């Protein structure tokens, strides 16, 4: 009887397994692993750094605002607001205040991007002119005029011609 009972259970199991698999009841009892729901995190606030060796950290966005402290170059700043050339920022210790925008990496211009009306750009052609004037002057600092240049060229040509004559004359040893 035992054999019969085992064969019977085994037969039902063999027939039921494909049916359960097709119907979706062939699970082990635990639900499939669920993927964690995507959490919408706000993007991190924009940051910048102090670009100069030191910058005044103020209570108000003006030069007359009270200086809270002086910030060193490289100090990290979290941007809160941008208003009329001033940035409202927060420091790592949660202190809030204002710094000039041009004092930060966000507002600093590269060294080679000076405005076209810069005094330095105006001075460069003047320096080039001065160097040219200096080169055009003689030993004594006097300007060489056109006549002086012609006389000098004429004298040099005469000297060269004289040297050529001396070299081309056959020399008598008598």
C-alpha positions, 0 to 999 in steps of 0.5 A: 500500500505504501508503494501505491500511495507514493506512486499516487503522490508522485504522479500528481506532483508530476502532473501538477508541476507543469500546470502550476508553472504555466499558471504562475504558482511555481514560486517558492512563496517569497515575492520577487525582489522589488526595486527601490523607488526612485527618490527625487532629491533636489540638485545640490546648490551651486558653489564657488570659491574665493578667487583672491588672497582675501575677501571681505565677508559682509552683512549687506550687499554694499561696500558700506556693509559691516565686515563679518570676517575675512575669507581666504583664497579657496574658501568654498561658498554655497550660492544663495542669491545673485544681486547687482554684482554681489553674491549672498553665500553660505559658509561651511559653518552655516554663516550667511553673508555677502561677497563681491561677485568679482572676488569669486571664481564665478565672477573673476575674469581670466587674466587675458580678457581685459576690456579693450579700453584698458590702460595697459592696452593703450600703453603697449603701442606707446611703448613700441613707438618709444622703442622705435624712436630710440632705435632711430637715434644716434649715439648721442641721442639726437634724431637722425634726419634724412640728410644725416642718414644720406651722408652716413650712407654716402660716406660708407659707400665712399669708404667701400669704394676706396677699399676696393681700389686699394685691393684692385691696384697692382702694387709696384714693389719698386 
